[in-house]
Amino acid sequence: MRVVAGETLANGRFEGAAYGPTSISMILDVEEPGGGPRRHLHPYDETWIVLEGEDLVFEVGDRRARARAGDIVLAPPGVPHSFTNRGAAAARLICIHASPSIVTEFLE
C-alpha cells in the first residue's frame, strides 16, 4: 500500500506509472465557471466523477449531456470529448484515465 498526499501532485495530476504498479492515472480537477478542457481524445477510457458542481456540459463524440455533483460520466477510447463548467461556482471532478500514463491528443 502507498498513500500519495494530494498536495504533492503538480496540478492535481497523478500518473500511476510514477508510483509503482497501477493501471490508472487521474487528475484532481477544479474548473472555474466557463472553464474546462478543449476537445481532445485518449486511446483508453476516461471516467469523470463530479464531486462539486451543478451544471457541467459534457460533449462525447456527437452526444451532449449535463452533469452535476454525484454524477459519473464515461467516455470510450478514441472518442473526442470535452466539458465546460456552465455553473456559477467552481466545479471539482476526479478524471480517471484507464492507463498508467496520461496520453492526450488535443484536437483544437
N, C-alpha and C positions, 0 to 999 in steps of 0.2 A: 504494500500500500504506500501511496505517496500523497501528500497534501500540497497543493500549489496555492500559495496566497494570491488572491485576486489582484491585490495592489502591485504585485511584481510583474504582471502581464502588460507589456507595452501595447497601448491602445486596446486593451482587453482581449488581445489575441492569444489563444492557446493553440499551438501546433503540437499535436500529440507526439510526433516524431522526435521532438527535442526532450521529451520527458520519459522516454522508455517505451516499452511495448504497449501501445494503444492503437486502436484503429480509427480514432476520431480526432478532429480538431474542432475548435469553436471560437466564436467571437462574442464577448460580452459587450453588447452594442447599446449605446444611448443615442437616440436621434431626436434632435430638437424639432419643433414644428416646421414642416416643409422639407425636412431632411430625409435622407435615405440614399442607398447606393444606386448608381446609374446601371442601366441594363447590362447584364453580364451572364455568364454560364460557367458551370463546373462539370467535369467528367464523372461526377458522382452525385448522389442525393444530397440535398440540403434541407434541413428542417429548422423552422423557427418556433420558439416558444415565446409568446408575448407575455411578459411579466407585468408591464405597466403600459398604458396607452389605450385610448378609446376610439381611434379612427385611423387605422393603418390600411392603406390601399396596396395590395399585392397584385402584381402582374406576373403571371407564369405562363409562358407561351402566349396564346391568344386569349387566355382567360383572365378575368379581373375579379378580385374578391376583397371584401373588407374584413378586418380582424381587429380584435380588442383584447384587453388583458384576459388571460386564461385560455386563449385560443392557440392552436398549433397549426402551422401552415407547412405544407410539404411541396417540394419541387423535385421532379425526377432528373436524372443525369442528362446533360446535354441540352436542356431546355432553357432558353433565355428567360431571365426573370429580373425583377426589381421591386422595390416597395417605397412608399412615401408616407411619412407621418403627416396626416391631414388634421390631426388633433390640435388642441390649443395648448397642450403641455408636452413635455418631453416624454418619449416612449422608451422603455427598456425591453430588450429582447436578448435571448440566447440564440445564436445562429450556429447550428450544429452541422459540421461538414463530415460526411462519411468517408474520411480519408485521414491518414496520419499527417498529411501536409495540405495546406490550403493552396489550391490551384484554381486561378481565376482568369477567364478571358473576358475582358471588357469589350462591349460591342458599340458603345457610344463614347 
